[in-house]
Every structure is written in structure tokens, then in C-alpha cells.
Amino acid sequence: MSEQPKGITVFVVDDHAVVRRGIASFLEFVDDITLIGEAADGQEALEKLDAMNAYGELPDVVLLDLHMPRLDGVQTAASLAERHPAIRTVVLTSFTEMERVHAALAHGVSGYVLKDASSDEVEAAIRASHRNEVFLDTAIARRLTQRLVTPSAGLGSLSAREREVLRLVAGGLSNRAIADQLAISERTARTHVSKLLAKLGLSSRTQAALVAVREGLVTP
């Protein structure tokens, strides 16, 4: 077994090589934070981390993008929490949709930083995560606070069934198809669609589909 580097060890997961190189270059100038591995997607990351675990070489912190091929960031975070609960995960992404933020935090992510953040912010997120603290980008923290202050706004105003219907609308299903999918009457499906449009202040199913994509309920 090789000697584990001292300080905080980091593993980066991003499908863009330029991002991985940028993080590697930045960490070279931080004395007590060492990059010990990288992967281009979530599936590759899990395979490499499982192999590292066999030699007791797991990183302290994983920097994780959200939008990746094969296995996205939220699914990867969920698998990491299950397989390697000692690892702390920091999301480093360009996505600010609150549904993605909530999904990531729900799966144990301890940091959420945007890719336009400064190197100091990324370093602060890594250190906070290592201390088992939560670090949120300022813009994300502000939006979370606003959501708490006005919980009835946006998707937060929808019931669980209405959110489910919204996903199906975004998938291009008609009222009849939604009714068949959910084992309800077509009239009930139509009522759900009308109510969710009214709550979101929308006038068309197309607008509803765009909202669902923007908020991360469905993949475009």
C-alpha cells in the first residue's frame, strides 16, 4: 500500500478535461491539499474509488460535476454516500436550478460551488467539507433563503401529484396518456394540469415543460 499524502486529499470528477486540469493546476499551489485522482464521469469515478478503497487510499473530498454522461452527479453522490460514507462531496457545477441543489443536498453533498467561483471559494468549500461543514455558493444560499421565506412560490407550491404530472407533461404526454400512466381519469389529469399551470403562472404546456427542464425535474 502506498503512503497516503498528508493533509486533505481530493478526487475530481468532471467530463471536461480542461476543468480537471485547471483544478489540478490550482491545487498544486495549495500546500496541504493534494489531488490524488480524477474521473471523466460518475461511473468511472465509482469504479476508481472502489479500487482505491481496497488499498485504503480513499480521498477525503470528491469535487463533483452534476451534468455528466453515463452517471450524473446526483446519482454519483447518492452512490458515494452509500458505498463510501466517509468521503465528503462538493458539487462544482454551472447549474443553479434549485431542484438540482435540493437533490444534491438530499444525497449528502456538503458543498455546492459554481464553476465561476474563485479559487479561494473552491478551496474554502474543500476545507469546510473536510470539517464536515456545509459550504454553499453565495447565490445558491440566497436563493435557498428566498425559497424558505416564500415556500409557496414556484415548484414549491405544487403537490407531489402535480409535480409528477408536470414531469409527464414535460415528457410530451397528453392528458389521456397521463391518465393511463397514473391510473386516474382523463378529467382528473386535465384538472391537475390546469391547477399546476395556474400555480406556476403559465399559459401553456410548452411553458410548463420548459420550467420542468430549467428546474431539473427532467433531462432536456
C-alpha positions in Angstrom: 0.0 0.0 0.0 1.4 3.4 -1.0 1.8 6.2 1.6 -1.2 8.4 1.8 -0.5 12.1 1.2 -0.6 14.3 4.2 -3.3 17.0 4.5 -6.6 16.9 2.6 -6.8 14.6 -0.3 -9.1 15.4 -3.3 -10.6 13.4 -6.2 -12.2 15.4 -9.1 -15.0 14.1 -11.3 -15.8 16.2 -14.4 -16.3 15.2 -18.1 -14.3 18.3 -19.3 -10.6 17.6 -19.3 -9.8 21.3 -19.2 -11.7 21.6 -15.9 -9.8 18.7 -14.4 -6.5 20.2 -15.5 -7.5 23.6 -14.1 -8.3 22.1 -10.7 -5.1 20.1 -10.7 -3.0 23.2 -11.5 -4.7 25.3 -8.8 -4.2 22.6 -6.1 -0.5 22.4 -6.9 -0.2 25.7 -5.2 -2.1 24.7 -2.0 0.4 23.1 0.4 -1.9 20.9 2.4 -4.5 19.8 -0.3 -3.5 17.1 -2.7 -5.2 15.8 -5.8 -5.0 12.0 -5.8 -7.3 11.0 -8.7 -9.8 12.1 -11.3 -12.5 10.6 -13.5 -14.5 11.8 -16.5 -17.9 10.6 -15.3 -19.7 9.2 -12.3 -19.4 5.6 -13.4 -15.6 5.8 -13.9 -15.3 7.6 -10.5 -17.2 4.9 -8.6 -15.0 2.2 -10.2 -11.8 4.0 -9.4 -12.9 4.8 -5.9 -13.9 1.2 -5.2 -10.4 0.2 -6.4 -8.7 2.8 -4.2 -10.8 1.7 -1.2 -9.3 -1.8 -1.5 -5.9 -0.2 -0.7 -7.2 2.2 1.9 -6.5 5.2 -0.3 -9.9 6.9 -0.5 -9.8 10.7 -0.8 -11.2 13.0 1.9 -13.2 15.1 -0.6 -14.7 14.5 -4.0 -15.2 17.5 -6.3 -18.2 16.5 -8.5 -19.8 18.0 -11.6 -23.6 17.4 -12.0 -24.1 17.1 -15.7 -22.0 14.1 -17.0 -22.5 11.1 -19.3 -23.4 7.6 -18.1 -24.0 8.6 -14.5 -24.8 12.2 -13.5 -23.7 14.0 -10.4 -26.7 13.5 -8.2 -26.7 9.7 -8.9 -23.0 9.6 -8.2 -23.4 11.5 -4.9 -26.1 9.0 -3.8 -23.8 6.1 -4.6 -20.9 7.6 -2.9 -22.9 8.2 0.3 -23.9 4.5 0.2 -20.6 3.0 -0.7 -18.1 5.3 0.9 -19.9 7.4 3.6 -16.6 8.8 5.0 -16.0 10.7 1.8 -17.3 14.3 1.7 -18.7 15.5 -1.6 -18.6 19.1 -3.0 -20.6 19.8 -6.2 -18.7 22.1 -8.6 -21.1 22.9 -11.4 -22.6 25.6 -13.6 -26.2 24.6 -12.7 -28.1 26.9 -10.4 -31.6 25.2 -10.7 -32.9 24.7 -7.2 -34.3 21.3 -7.9 -30.7 20.1 -8.6 -29.5 21.9 -5.5 -32.1 20.2 -3.3 -31.4 16.8 -4.9 -27.7 17.1 -4.3 -28.1 18.2 -0.7 -30.6 15.4 -0.1 -27.9 12.9 -1.1 -25.4 14.1 1.4 -23.5 16.7 -0.6 -21.7 19.1 1.8 -20.8 21.8 -0.6 -22.3 23.5 -3.7 -20.0 25.8 -5.7 -20.5 27.3 -9.1 -17.8 27.0 -11.8 -17.3 30.7 -12.0 -16.3 30.8 -8.3 -12.8 32.0 -7.4 -10.1 29.6 -6.4 -10.3 30.8 -2.9 -14.0 29.8 -2.8 -13.3 26.3 -4.1 -10.5 25.9 -1.5 -12.9 27.2 1.2 -15.5 24.6 0.1 -13.0 21.8 0.2 -11.8 22.8 3.7 -15.3 23.3 5.1 -16.4 19.9 3.7 -13.4 18.2 5.2 -14.5 19.7 8.6 -18.0 18.2 8.0 -19.5 21.6 7.4 -21.8 22.8 4.6 -20.5 25.4 2.2 -22.9 27.0 -0.3 -22.1 29.4 -3.1 -23.5 32.9 -2.1 -26.0 32.9 -5.0 -27.3 29.5 -4.1 -27.5 30.3 -0.4 -29.5 33.5 -1.3 -32.0 31.5 -3.4 -32.4 28.9 -0.7 -33.2 31.6 1.8 -35.7 33.2 -0.6 -37.3 29.8 -1.1 -37.6 29.4 2.7 -39.1 32.9 3.0 -41.6 32.3 0.2 -42.1 28.5 0.2 -45.3 28.7 -1.9 -43.5 30.2 -4.9 -42.6 28.2 -8.0 -42.4 24.4 -7.8 -42.7 24.6 -4.0 -46.4 25.4 -4.5 -47.1 22.1 -6.3 -48.3 19.0 -4.6 -46.4 15.7 -5.1 -49.0 14.5 -7.6 -48.9 17.9 -9.5 -45.1 17.6 -9.7 -45.5 14.1 -11.1 -47.9 15.4 -13.7 -45.6 18.2 -14.6 -42.8 15.6 -15.3 -45.2 13.7 -17.6 -46.3 17.0 -19.3 -42.6 17.7 -19.9 -42.3 14.3 -21.4 -44.9 15.2 -24.0 -47.7 13.1 -22.7 -51.3 14.0 -23.5 -54.0 14.2 -20.7 -55.2 10.8 -21.7 -51.7 9.3 -21.7 -51.1 10.9 -18.2 -54.3 9.4 -17.0 -53.3 6.0 -18.2 -49.8 6.3 -16.7 -51.2 7.4 -13.3 -54.3 5.2 -13.3 -56.6 8.2 -13.0 -59.4 9.6 -15.1 -58.7 11.9 -18.0 -60.8 14.5 -16.3 -58.6 14.3 -13.2 -55.5 14.5 -15.3 -56.8 17.6 -17.0 -57.6 19.2 -13.6 -54.1 18.5 -12.4 -52.6 20.1 -15.5 -54.8 23.2 -15.2 -54.0 23.6 -11.5 -50.3 23.3 -11.9 -50.3 25.8 -14.8 -52.3 28.2 -12.6 -49.9 27.8 -9.6 -46.9 28.4 -11.8 -48.5 31.4 -13.6 -48.1 29.7 -17.0 -50.4 29.6 -20.0 -49.3 26.5 -22.0 -47.9 23.0 -21.6 -44.8 24.1 -23.5 -44.0 26.7 -20.9 -44.6 24.0 -18.2 -42.2 21.7 -20.0 -39.5 24.4 -20.1 -39.9 25.1 -16.4 -39.5 21.4 -15.7 -36.3 21.3 -17.7 -35.0 24.5 -16.1 -35.7 23.3 -12.6 -34.1 19.9 -13.2 -37.2 17.8 -12.9 -36.5 16.3 -16.3 -33.5 16.0 -18.6 -33.7 18.1 -21.8 
